[in-house]
Amino acid sequence: MDRSKTIFGNEMSCRTCKKAVAGKKKYVRRFGDDSKVDYELSIRENKHIGDILGVKNIVVTAPGRGMETRTEYDEFDCEKGMIVGNIRMGFGHYRISMAIASAAHSMGYTPYWMDLNSFPDTTCTKVIGAQNDLYSLGSRISQKSRLFNRLVWEPMNYEGFRKLSYNACDQKNAELMAPVFKKIPKDIPVVGTHVWPAQAAIHAGMKHVVNAIPDNWPMALHLSEGSIHTVQTHSSYMGYRILNGMEGKRVLKPMPADSLVYTGHYIDHELVSNIEADCAARIARKESGQPMRFLLTIGGAGAQKEIFAAIIKSLIPAIKEKKAALYVNVGDYKNVWEQLKSAIPELNSLATEHFDDWETTKEFTTAALTGEISGVHGFYHSNIFEAVYCTNLLLRSCDVLVTKPSELAFYPVPKLFIKRVGGHERWGAIHSAEIGDGTLECEDILHTLQMVELFIKDENLLKDMSGNIIRNKKMGIYDGAYRVVELAMNRGQNEEQSKRNV
């Protein structure tokens, strides 16, 4: 079935179809067509988050290369196993995958981690890597050039990815990603936390695919017809249901009711199950006058360093007076930390570095739940799993998360939103502000610093957000990861779920 010609009953133009075919041919000329290659598949322990989330890695290699590394875990658990399909493109999609894996593990299932951007022998990874490089380059340029951001990056992320024609081209390219699923039993459920793994799984004939859509701005980029689409907000549900604005003002045929499900936010079990205790601890620290703990997360390619540097500089007096404390996670970008220290010399004497020692990081985050914290703590891990999950561990003991309004906008912790990277992200901050667990988006440094000061000095802001988070939990807003797992493990028996959509 050619999924680039018709999308939910809406026919694509001949021009769009030709463009999709031409795009696929370009990648074939560049990276080859490996659809007839019989790749080796093995399952390995995940040494970094396997003990926390029960994750096992799926590894795909060229024929003959993987035999010597096979383990006793090569057989899939076809009853309790579930594939979490993802790509590393920034940290957001990995973070959603971790949330899904965490929920699955807590429910007694085995999550298999399948990163389509980690199989260097395959055309799949080469195609994804090329597109990832372009996206990262655009993201970096957008932070340096206001003109590029206004004329190219914002429109592309806001309207370009919104068009059905973009999805048609993606569907054709995803055909090149299907071979990595060749040896996987077709009955095992797949949850894609980026659209390409979901599309690839459908093209490969996987029978039970859930497409966990990120963000809060409906875009055709995220469509994978043949899968069950899940969304985190009611407004996103309505936008996707009617494919709103995906071909200008044209009224399109809607998505079928059984193809789209509202679930709530995709959040890790470890965070959801401890919401009441963590919010109570935040309120207690505020009332007792302990330093307010700010968590700064710098993901992707280290974009927005200037904003983070300004925040750190503004906080240093409060840190010295023990009115504030600071966590800074630079992920796997050690150069960003070095650049921050160069721009802010005082960090050299104030900061304690937690670098590439995962056990020490875990010990620190556990102790921080009940102990006192002061000063600045910098975190860097070269391993991608540790780099991303470090933020998750720090979230429980922080008071305020400082982040752009991307996937972290949905997490149950008080949030201060700095300027977005891409127009689609603005709707994450809008949703968070409306449900009361985050600020409005601060679109410049001065408003960001105003908000930092307000968190420290105001007696009620943090308490109000913490109370809203507890109320949101009671309404099930943060239960999305559990519901995604339920949908996947029901193996297609999801008629009742459509009744919960709206």
One Martini backbone bead per residue (centre of mass of N, CA, C, O) as a GRO file, in nm:
protein
  502
    1MET     BB    1   0.094   0.037   0.025
    2ASP     BB    2   0.054   0.379  -0.066
    3ARG     BB    3   0.082   0.634   0.186
    4SER     BB    4   0.139   0.900  -0.010
    5LYS     BB    5  -0.147   0.933  -0.170
    6THR     BB    6  -0.322   0.866   0.099
    7ILE     BB    7  -0.476   1.054   0.381
    8PHE     BB    8  -0.746   0.976   0.524
    9GLY     BB    9  -0.885   1.010   0.221
   10ASN     BB   10  -0.664   1.219   0.121
   11GLU     BB   11  -0.562   1.332  -0.171
   12MET     BB   12  -0.281   1.362  -0.349
   13SER     BB   13  -0.099   1.515  -0.555
   14CYS     BB   14   0.104   1.462  -0.815
   15ARG     BB   15   0.329   1.647  -0.715
   16THR     BB   16   0.362   1.518  -0.435
   17CYS     BB   17   0.421   1.227  -0.529
   18LYS     BB   18   0.675   1.296  -0.694
   19LYS     BB   19   0.833   1.418  -0.458
   20ALA     BB   20   0.839   1.163  -0.284
   21VAL     BB   21   0.987   0.981  -0.485
   22ALA     BB   22   1.236   1.163  -0.524
   23GLY     BB   23   1.328   1.159  -0.228
   24LYS     BB   24   1.382   0.855  -0.210
   25LYS     BB   25   1.587   0.836  -0.446
   26LYS     BB   26   1.799   1.017  -0.318
   27TYR     BB   27   1.859   0.823  -0.077
   28VAL     BB   28   1.936   0.577  -0.247
   29ARG     BB   29   2.181   0.707  -0.386
   30ARG     BB   30   2.326   0.774  -0.108
   31PHE     BB   31   2.247   0.481   0.079
   32GLY     BB   32   2.060   0.286  -0.037
   33ASP     BB   33   1.894  -0.046  -0.072
   34ASP     BB   34   1.803  -0.281   0.209
   35SER     BB   35   1.540  -0.468   0.162
   36LYS     BB   36   1.724  -0.754   0.115
   37VAL     BB   37   1.841  -0.749   0.387
   38ASP     BB   38   1.954  -0.981   0.651
   39TYR     BB   39   1.937  -0.889   0.949
   40GLU     BB   40   2.060  -0.881   1.256
   41LEU     BB   41   1.925  -0.984   1.584
   42SER     BB   42   1.944  -0.841   1.919
   43ILE     BB   43   1.949  -0.875   2.282
   44ARG     BB   44   2.025  -0.633   2.539
   45GLU     BB   45   2.144  -0.497   2.799
   46ASN     BB   46   2.083  -0.211   2.994
   47LYS     BB   47   2.335  -0.043   3.182
   48HIS     BB   48   2.172   0.234   3.268
   49ILE     BB   49   1.824   0.174   3.275
   50GLY     BB   50   1.749  -0.126   3.336
   51ASP     BB   51   1.712  -0.118   3.654
   52ILE     BB   52   1.477   0.104   3.642
   53LEU     BB   53   1.301   0.019   3.350
   54GLY     BB   54   1.354  -0.272   3.214
   55VAL     BB   55   1.550  -0.239   2.977
   56LYS     BB   56   1.598  -0.355   2.638
   57ASN     BB   57   1.807  -0.391   2.365
   58ILE     BB   58   1.792  -0.338   2.022
   59VAL     BB   59   1.999  -0.500   1.771
   60VAL     BB   60   2.123  -0.399   1.446
   61THR     BB   61   2.297  -0.594   1.197
   62ALA     BB   62   2.494  -0.717   0.986
   63PRO     BB   63   2.560  -0.992   0.843
   64GLY     BB   64   2.771  -1.158   1.092
   65ARG     BB   65   2.813  -0.930   1.330
   66GLY     BB   66   2.610  -1.039   1.581
   67MET     BB   67   2.672  -1.333   1.684
   68GLU     BB   68   2.899  -1.283   1.914
   69THR     BB   69   2.673  -1.089   2.091
   70ARG     BB   70   2.490  -1.282   2.191
   71THR     BB   71   2.225  -1.372   2.413
   72GLU     BB   72   1.986  -1.507   2.632
   73TYR     BB   73   1.780  -1.255   2.512
   74ASP     BB   74   1.686  -1.322   2.206
   75GLU     BB   75   1.406  -1.375   2.308
   76PHE     BB   76   1.097  -1.285   2.292
   77ASP     BB   77   0.828  -1.154   2.474
   78CYS     BB   78   0.512  -1.219   2.343
   79GLU     BB   79   0.332  -1.137   2.602
   80LYS     BB   80   0.515  -0.886   2.762
   81GLY     BB   81   0.617  -0.745   2.516
   82MET     BB   82   0.756  -0.410   2.415
   83ILE     BB   83   0.809  -0.171   2.174
   84VAL     BB   84   1.032   0.116   2.176
   85GLY     BB   85   1.017   0.351   1.931
   86ASN     BB   86   1.305   0.548   1.822
   87ILE     BB   87   1.490   0.862   1.829
   88ARG     BB   88   1.769   1.068   1.807
   89MET     BB   89   1.617   1.398   1.850
   90GLY     BB   90   1.719   1.500   2.076
   91PHE     BB   91   1.550   1.444   2.399
   92GLY     BB   92   1.233   1.410   2.382
   93HIS     BB   93   1.196   1.117   2.261
   94TYR     BB   94   1.350   0.974   2.482
   95ARG     BB   95   1.170   1.067   2.713
   96ILE     BB   96   0.912   0.930   2.621
   97SER     BB   97   1.029   0.645   2.620
   98MET     BB   98   1.086   0.637   2.925
   99ALA     BB   99   0.792   0.667   3.011
  100ILE     BB  100   0.685   0.413   2.874
  101ALA     BB  101   0.881   0.212   3.006
  102SER     BB  102   0.806   0.273   3.297
  103ALA     BB  103   0.508   0.195   3.278
  104ALA     BB  104   0.549  -0.093   3.177
  105HIS     BB  105   0.719  -0.194   3.415
  106SER     BB  106   0.499  -0.129   3.638
  107MET     BB  107   0.290  -0.341   3.471
  108GLY     BB  108   0.480  -0.607   3.384
  109TYR     BB  109   0.654  -0.527   3.143
  110THR     BB  110   0.871  -0.547   2.846
  111PRO     BB  111   1.099  -0.313   2.734
  112TYR     BB  112   1.201  -0.244   2.400
  113TRP     BB  113   1.478  -0.079   2.270
  114MET     BB  114   1.434   0.117   1.951
  115ASP     BB  115   1.689   0.279   1.776
  116LEU     BB  116   1.694   0.397   1.446
  117ASN     BB  117   1.977   0.576   1.515
  118SER     BB  118   2.176   0.289   1.592
  119PHE     BB  119   2.222   0.153   1.281
  120PRO     BB  120   2.492   0.195   1.076
  121ASP     BB  121   2.431  -0.030   0.845
  122THR     BB  122   2.174   0.130   0.775
  123THR     BB  123   1.959   0.321   0.594
  124CYS     BB  124   1.786   0.426   0.819
  125THR     BB  125   2.009   0.576   0.984
  126LYS     BB  126   2.114   0.753   0.751
  127VAL     BB  127   1.854   0.910   0.704
  128ILE     BB  128   1.811   1.017   0.991
  129GLY     BB  129   2.088   1.153   1.027
  130ALA     BB  130   2.055   1.362   0.800
  131GLN     BB  131   1.800   1.501   0.923
  132ASN     BB  132   1.919   1.565   1.200
  133ASP     BB  133   2.145   1.752   1.106
  134LEU     BB  134   1.956   1.965   0.982
  135TYR     BB  135   1.795   2.032   1.239
  136SER     BB  136   2.034   2.117   1.418
  137LEU     BB  137   2.131   2.345   1.238
  138GLY     BB  138   1.871   2.512   1.240
  139SER     BB  139   1.860   2.552   1.547
  140ARG     BB  140   2.128   2.706   1.577
  141ILE     BB  141   2.072   2.936   1.377
  142SER     BB  142   1.810   3.046   1.516
  143GLN     BB  143   1.985   3.153   1.773
  144LYS     BB  144   2.167   3.363   1.584
  145SER     BB  145   1.917   3.431   1.376
  146ARG     BB  146   1.642   3.621   1.344
  147LEU     BB  147   1.584   3.600   1.043
  148PHE     BB  148   1.585   3.293   1.016
  149ASN     BB  149   1.370   3.242   1.231
  150ARG     BB  150   1.138   3.416   1.096
  151LEU     BB  151   1.161   3.300   0.781
  152VAL     BB  152   1.218   2.976   0.849
  153TRP     BB  153   1.190   2.821   1.126
  154GLU     BB  154   0.910   2.895   1.228
  155PRO     BB  155   0.746   2.822   0.970
  156MET     BB  156   0.836   2.526   0.954
  157ASN     BB  157   0.740   2.438   1.253
  158TYR     BB  158   0.437   2.550   1.206
  159GLU     BB  159   0.359   2.493   0.879
  160GLY     BB  160   0.532   2.288   0.723
  161PHE     BB  161   0.473   2.032   0.919
  162ARG     BB  162   0.149   2.058   0.880
  163LYS     BB  163   0.147   1.929   0.607
  164LEU     BB  164   0.046   1.666   0.415
  165SER     BB  165   0.286   1.668   0.215
  166TYR     BB  166   0.500   1.600   0.427
  167ASN     BB  167   0.388   1.319   0.500
  168ALA     BB  168   0.417   1.192   0.222
  169CYS     BB  169   0.728   1.205   0.217
  170ASP     BB  170   0.779   1.046   0.479
  171GLN     BB  171   0.644   0.781   0.395
  172LYS     BB  172   0.844   0.717   0.170
  173ASN     BB  173   1.103   0.717   0.346
  174ALA     BB  174   1.002   0.491   0.553
  175GLU     BB  175   1.052   0.247   0.365
  176LEU     BB  176   1.371   0.252   0.439
  177MET     BB  177   1.308   0.155   0.756
  178ALA     BB  178   1.172  -0.139   0.761
  179PRO     BB  179   1.409  -0.364   0.768
  180VAL     BB  180   1.460  -0.361   1.089
  181PHE     BB  181   1.178  -0.545   1.130
  182LYS     BB  182   1.202  -0.829   0.996
  183LYS     BB  183   1.272  -1.022   1.275
  184ILE     BB  184   1.015  -0.928   1.404
  185PRO     BB  185   0.747  -1.004   1.555
  186LYS     BB  186   0.430  -0.896   1.447
  187ASP     BB  187   0.269  -0.911   1.740
  188ILE     BB  188   0.436  -0.703   1.862
  189PRO     BB  189   0.420  -0.425   2.018
  190VAL     BB  190   0.428  -0.072   1.913
  191VAL     BB  191   0.592   0.228   2.031
  192GLY     BB  192   0.599   0.546   1.895
  193THR     BB  193   0.803   0.851   1.974
  194HIS     BB  194   0.811   0.867   1.668
  195VAL     BB  195   0.694   0.857   1.351
  196TRP     BB  196   0.904   0.673   1.204
  197PRO     BB  197   0.870   0.409   1.366
  198ALA     BB  198   0.570   0.385   1.303
  199GLN     BB  199   0.590   0.379   0.995
  200ALA     BB  200   0.792   0.146   0.970
  201ALA     BB  201   0.614  -0.066   1.111
  202ILE     BB  202   0.386  -0.059   0.907
  203HIS     BB  203   0.557  -0.127   0.652
  204ALA     BB  204   0.653  -0.410   0.801
  205GLY     BB  205   0.373  -0.540   0.939
  206MET     BB  206   0.290  -0.443   1.198
  207LYS     BB  207  -0.007  -0.492   1.397
  208HIS     BB  208   0.075  -0.308   1.673
  209VAL     BB  209   0.043   0.045   1.663
  210VAL     BB  210   0.171   0.324   1.849
  211ASN     BB  211   0.140   0.687   1.823
  212ALA     BB  212   0.326   0.910   2.014
  213ILE     BB  213   0.242   1.232   2.036
  214PRO     BB  214   0.382   1.530   2.050
  215ASP     BB  215   0.298   1.802   2.181
  216ASN     BB  216   0.044   2.095   2.095
  217TRP     BB  217   0.067   2.085   1.761
  218PRO     BB  218  -0.090   2.011   1.485
  219MET     BB  219   0.079   1.773   1.262
  220ALA     BB  220   0.144   1.580   0.983
  221LEU     BB  221   0.418   1.471   1.066
  222HIS     BB  222   0.263   1.269   1.298
  223LEU     BB  223   0.157   1.075   1.085
  224SER     BB  224   0.039   0.708   1.103
  225GLU     BB  225  -0.117   0.526   0.914
  226GLY     BB  226  -0.239   0.232   1.105
  227SER     BB  227  -0.230   0.368   1.369
  228ILE     BB  228  -0.244   0.468   1.701
  229HIS     BB  229  -0.321   0.783   1.813
  230THR     BB  230  -0.165   0.994   2.057
  231VAL     BB  231  -0.261   1.246   2.303
  232GLN     BB  232  -0.220   1.507   2.567
  233THR     BB  233  -0.465   1.683   2.453
  234HIS     BB  234  -0.770   1.813   2.366
  235SER     BB  235  -0.686   2.017   2.148
  236SER     BB  236  -0.521   1.815   1.984
  237TYR     BB  237  -0.748   1.625   1.918
  238MET     BB  238  -0.918   1.822   1.747
  239GLY     BB  239  -0.698   1.890   1.537
  240TYR     BB  240  -0.658   1.595   1.433
  241ARG     BB  241  -0.941   1.498   1.364
  242ILE     BB  242  -0.960   1.745   1.127
  243LEU     BB  243  -0.693   1.836   1.013
  244ASN     BB  244  -0.607   2.122   1.092
  245GLY     BB  245  -0.463   2.311   0.839
  246MET     BB  246  -0.319   2.084   0.634
  247GLU     BB  247  -0.481   2.249   0.376
  248GLY     BB  248  -0.541   2.505   0.482
  249LYS     BB  249  -0.892   2.574   0.421
  250ARG     BB  250  -0.945   2.292   0.375
  251VAL     BB  251  -1.178   2.043   0.402
  252LEU     BB  252  -1.129   1.745   0.564
  253LYS     BB  253  -1.100   1.433   0.623
  254PRO     BB  254  -1.127   1.264   0.897
  255MET     BB  255  -1.036   1.096   1.150
  256PRO     BB  256  -1.087   0.820   1.289
  257ALA     BB  257  -1.181   0.739   1.606
  258ASP     BB  258  -0.980   0.471   1.621
  259SER     BB  259  -0.704   0.661   1.558
  260LEU     BB  260  -0.778   0.842   1.825
  261VAL     BB  261  -0.623   0.933   2.151
  262TYR     BB  262  -0.673   1.042   2.466
  263THR     BB  263  -0.434   1.032   2.758
  264GLY     BB  264  -0.221   1.232   2.830
  265HIS     BB  265   0.063   1.253   2.988
  266TYR     BB  266   0.402   1.154   2.941
  267ILE     BB  267   0.489   0.979   3.240
  268ASP     BB  268   0.666   0.861   3.479
  269HIS     BB  269   0.612   0.657   3.739
  270GLU     BB  270   0.815   0.785   3.947
  271LEU     BB  271   0.666   1.063   3.932
  272VAL     BB  272   0.363   1.007   3.970
  273SER     BB  273   0.383   0.838   4.246
  274ASN     BB  274   0.539   1.122   4.383
  275ILE     BB  275   0.381   1.392   4.379
  276GLU     BB  276   0.288   1.451   4.670
  277ALA     BB  277   0.567   1.436   4.809
  278ASP     BB  278   0.718   1.648   4.630
  279CYS     BB  279   0.525   1.888   4.681
  280ALA     BB  280   0.552   1.891   4.989
  281ALA     BB  281   0.858   1.950   4.987
  282ARG     BB  282   0.844   2.223   4.847
  283ILE     BB  283   0.669   2.367   5.052
  284ALA     BB  284   0.854   2.319   5.298
  285ARG     BB  285   1.101   2.472   5.187
  286LYS     BB  286   0.961   2.743   5.160
  287GLU     BB  287   0.863   2.776   5.462
  288SER     BB  288   1.179   2.732   5.578
  289GLY     BB  289   1.394   2.887   5.381
  290GLN     BB  290   1.511   2.735   5.167
  291PRO     BB  291   1.666   2.686   4.896
  292MET     BB  292   1.589   2.738   4.574
  293ARG     BB  293   1.547   2.491   4.324
  294PHE     BB  294   1.713   2.495   4.018
  295LEU     BB  295   1.651   2.355   3.686
  296LEU     BB  296   1.880   2.318   3.416
  297THR     BB  297   1.819   2.234   3.072
  298ILE     BB  298   2.055   2.121   2.814
  299GLY     BB  299   1.982   2.040   2.500
  300GLY     BB  300   2.069   1.909   2.224
  301ALA     BB  301   2.303   2.164   2.100
  302GLY     BB  302   2.298   2.398   2.320
  303ALA     BB  303   2.078   2.579   2.316
  304GLN     BB  304   2.051   2.885   2.487
  305LYS     BB  305   2.308   2.976   2.650
  306GLU     BB  306   2.253   3.278   2.702
  307ILE     BB  307   2.013   3.241   2.889
  308PHE     BB  308   2.149   3.062   3.103
  309ALA     BB  309   2.375   3.259   3.175
  310ALA     BB  310   2.187   3.482   3.282
  311ILE     BB  311   2.060   3.315   3.507
  312ILE     BB  312   2.313   3.242   3.663
  313LYS     BB  313   2.411   3.528   3.720
  314SER     BB  314   2.148   3.615   3.878
  315LEU     BB  315   2.182   3.376   4.107
  316ILE     BB  316   2.451   3.407   4.263
  317PRO     BB  317   2.369   3.584   4.505
  318ALA     BB  318   2.150   3.381   4.612
  319ILE     BB  319   2.347   3.146   4.648
  320LYS     BB  320   2.535   3.286   4.857
  321GLU     BB  321   2.267   3.341   5.050
  322LYS     BB  322   2.080   3.081   5.042
  323LYS     BB  323   1.814   3.125   4.834
  324ALA     BB  324   1.970   2.941   4.623
  325ALA     BB  325   1.980   2.666   4.391
  326LEU     BB  326   2.175   2.459   4.144
  327TYR     BB  327   2.092   2.285   3.848
  328VAL     BB  328   2.305   2.150   3.573
  329ASN     BB  329   2.213   2.000   3.261
  330VAL     BB  330   2.420   1.910   2.967
  331GLY     BB  331   2.432   1.622   2.923
  332ASP     BB  332   2.644   1.547   2.629
  333TYR     BB  333   2.765   1.869   2.663
  334LYS     BB  334   3.057   1.969   2.780
  335ASN     BB  335   3.111   2.236   2.622
  336VAL     BB  336   2.888   2.398   2.761
  337TRP     BB  337   3.013   2.408   3.041
  338GLU     BB  338   3.276   2.548   2.956
  339GLN     BB  339   3.134   2.802   2.845
  340LEU     BB  340   3.002   2.885   3.113
  341LYS     BB  341   3.268   2.915   3.275
  342SER     BB  342   3.386   3.133   3.089
  343ALA     BB  343   3.140   3.340   3.127
  344ILE     BB  344   3.144   3.227   3.452
  345PRO     BB  345   3.393   3.222   3.672
  346GLU     BB  346   3.237   3.153   3.947
  347LEU     BB  347   3.183   2.849   3.889
  348ASN     BB  348   3.462   2.730   3.969
  349SER     BB  349   3.394   2.773   4.292
  350LEU     BB  350   3.075   2.684   4.317
  351ALA     BB  351   3.101   2.413   4.165
  352THR     BB  352   2.977   2.083   4.137
  353GLU     BB  353   3.093   1.796   3.972
  354HIS     BB  354   2.889   1.550   3.779
  355PHE     BB  355   3.097   1.328   3.598
  356ASP     BB  356   3.060   1.024   3.464
  357ASP     BB  357   2.888   0.918   3.741
  358TRP     BB  358   2.612   0.741   3.787
  359GLU     BB  359   2.615   0.652   4.084
  360THR     BB  360   2.658   0.935   4.205
  361THR     BB  361   2.408   1.064   4.085
  362LYS     BB  362   2.201   0.878   4.223
  363GLU     BB  363   2.287   0.946   4.511
  364PHE     BB  364   2.225   1.247   4.499
  365THR     BB  365   1.919   1.233   4.421
  366THR     BB  366   1.837   1.078   4.675
  367ALA     BB  367   1.946   1.273   4.896
  368ALA     BB  368   1.779   1.533   4.793
  369LEU     BB  369   1.492   1.452   4.898
  370THR     BB  370   1.594   1.505   5.225
  371GLY     BB  371   1.813   1.700   5.188
  372GLU     BB  372   2.046   1.950   5.165
  373ILE     BB  373   2.090   2.231   4.933
  374SER     BB  374   2.379   2.386   4.774
  375GLY     BB  375   2.464   2.569   4.523
  376VAL     BB  376   2.637   2.416   4.246
  377HIS     BB  377   2.527   2.160   3.999
  378GLY     BB  378   2.696   1.966   3.765
  379PHE     BB  379   2.588   1.777   3.464
  380TYR     BB  380   2.758   1.493   3.300
  381HIS     BB  381   2.696   1.258   3.017
  382SER     BB  382   2.800   1.058   2.755
  383ASN     BB  383   2.557   0.898   2.791
  384ILE     BB  384   2.239   0.922   2.672
  385PHE     BB  385   2.074   0.797   2.900
  386GLU     BB  386   2.202   0.960   3.132
  387ALA     BB  387   2.163   1.246   3.019
  388VAL     BB  388   1.848   1.230   3.027
  389TYR     BB  389   1.778   1.089   3.313
  390CYS     BB  390   1.897   1.297   3.502
  391THR     BB  391   1.657   1.488   3.495
  392ASN     BB  392   1.448   1.294   3.616
  393LEU     BB  393   1.595   1.269   3.891
  394LEU     BB  394   1.594   1.588   3.955
  395LEU     BB  395   1.288   1.660   3.955
  396ARG     BB  396   1.202   1.569   4.244
  397SER     BB  397   1.411   1.792   4.402
  398CYS     BB  398   1.301   2.021   4.264
  399ASP     BB  399   1.125   2.334   4.226
  400VAL     BB  400   1.240   2.450   3.938
  401LEU     BB  401   1.189   2.433   3.598
  402VAL     BB  402   1.413   2.524   3.331
  403THR     BB  403   1.254   2.560   3.007
  404LYS     BB  404   1.158   2.477   2.724
  405PRO     BB  405   0.838   2.414   2.549
  406SER     BB  406   0.852   2.105   2.539
  407GLU     BB  407   0.825   1.802   2.674
  408LEU     BB  408   0.865   1.926   2.970
  409ALA     BB  409   0.583   2.077   2.981
  410PHE     BB  410   0.433   1.793   3.098
  411TYR     BB  411   0.560   1.801   3.371
  412PRO     BB  412   0.523   1.747   3.737
  413VAL     BB  413   0.649   2.061   3.760
  414PRO     BB  414   0.754   2.350   3.821
  415LYS     BB  415   0.761   2.610   3.555
  416LEU     BB  416   1.006   2.783   3.350
  417PHE     BB  417   0.970   2.955   3.047
  418ILE     BB  418   1.149   2.982   2.782
  419LYS     BB  419   1.233   3.026   2.480
  420ARG     BB  420   1.166   2.895   2.201
  421VAL     BB  421   1.223   2.622   1.945
  422GLY     BB  422   0.985   2.679   1.768
  423GLY     BB  423   0.648   2.733   1.714
  424HIS     BB  424   0.523   2.463   1.837
  425GLU     BB  425   0.609   2.513   2.147
  426ARG     BB  426   0.410   2.731   2.258
  427TRP     BB  427   0.169   2.522   2.334
  428GLY     BB  428   0.299   2.405   2.588
  429ALA     BB  429   0.286   2.664   2.763
  430ILE     BB  430  -0.014   2.718   2.741
  431HIS     BB  431  -0.110   2.458   2.872
  432SER     BB  432   0.042   2.483   3.141
  433ALA     BB  433  -0.085   2.754   3.229
  434GLU     BB  434  -0.385   2.645   3.226
  435ILE     BB  435  -0.315   2.407   3.451
  436GLY     BB  436  -0.089   2.544   3.661
  437ASP     BB  437   0.241   2.422   3.610
  438GLY     BB  438   0.316   2.703   3.458
  439THR     BB  439   0.434   2.941   3.273
  440LEU     BB  440   0.482   3.158   3.068
  441GLU     BB  441   0.643   3.259   2.798
  442CYS     BB  442   0.973   3.381   2.790
  443GLU     BB  443   1.090   3.591   2.519
  444ASP     BB  444   1.308   3.706   2.723
  445ILE     BB  445   1.543   3.778   2.956
  446LEU     BB  446   1.396   3.984   3.140
  447HIS     BB  447   1.143   3.802   3.191
  448THR     BB  448   1.298   3.566   3.307
  449LEU     BB  449   1.426   3.717   3.552
  450GLN     BB  450   1.160   3.802   3.676
  451MET     BB  451   1.065   3.508   3.734
  452VAL     BB  452   1.291   3.421   3.918
  453GLU     BB  453   1.239   3.636   4.138
  454LEU     BB  454   0.944   3.554   4.196
  455PHE     BB  455   0.996   3.271   4.304
  456ILE     BB  456   1.170   3.363   4.548
  457LYS     BB  457   0.970   3.597   4.678
  458ASP     BB  458   0.719   3.450   4.647
  459GLU     BB  459   0.480   3.272   4.852
  460ASN     BB  460   0.264   3.130   4.622
  461LEU     BB  461   0.353   3.020   4.346
  462LEU     BB  462   0.466   2.737   4.420
  463LYS     BB  463   0.217   2.641   4.577
  464ASP     BB  464   0.012   2.658   4.349
  465MET     BB  465   0.148   2.464   4.152
  466SER     BB  466   0.151   2.221   4.343
  467GLY     BB  467  -0.157   2.204   4.378
  468ASN     BB  468  -0.222   2.164   4.076
  469ILE     BB  469  -0.069   1.899   4.038
  470ILE     BB  470  -0.242   1.733   4.232
  471ARG     BB  471  -0.510   1.783   4.083
  472ASN     BB  472  -0.421   1.669   3.807
  473LYS     BB  473  -0.379   1.383   3.903
  474LYS     BB  474  -0.675   1.324   3.987
  475MET     BB  475  -0.759   1.367   3.666
  476GLY     BB  476  -0.522   1.213   3.484
  477ILE     BB  477  -0.312   1.394   3.323
  478TYR     BB  478  -0.040   1.198   3.400
  479ASP     BB  479  -0.148   0.900   3.254
  480GLY     BB  480  -0.049   0.848   2.952
  481ALA     BB  481   0.154   0.609   2.962
  482TYR     BB  482  -0.041   0.393   3.062
  483ARG     BB  483  -0.243   0.420   2.822
  484VAL     BB  484  -0.050   0.344   2.598
  485VAL     BB  485   0.009   0.059   2.703
  486GLU     BB  486  -0.279  -0.044   2.696
  487LEU     BB  487  -0.318  -0.013   2.393
  488ALA     BB  488  -0.087  -0.199   2.304
  489MET     BB  489  -0.168  -0.463   2.485
  490ASN     BB  490  -0.459  -0.499   2.347
  491ARG     BB  491  -0.419  -0.562   2.044
  492GLY     BB  492  -0.674  -0.377   1.908
  493GLN     BB  493  -0.882  -0.363   2.167
  494ASN     BB  494  -1.013  -0.018   2.136
  495GLU     BB  495  -1.312   0.075   2.141
  496GLU     BB  496  -1.345   0.204   2.431
  497GLN     BB  497  -1.135   0.436   2.400
  498SER     BB  498  -1.300   0.633   2.211
  499LYS     BB  499  -1.496   0.725   2.452
  500ARG     BB  500  -1.242   0.895   2.599
  501ASN     BB  501  -1.145   1.132   2.417
  502VAL     BB  502  -1.371   1.379   2.519
   0.00000   0.00000   0.00000
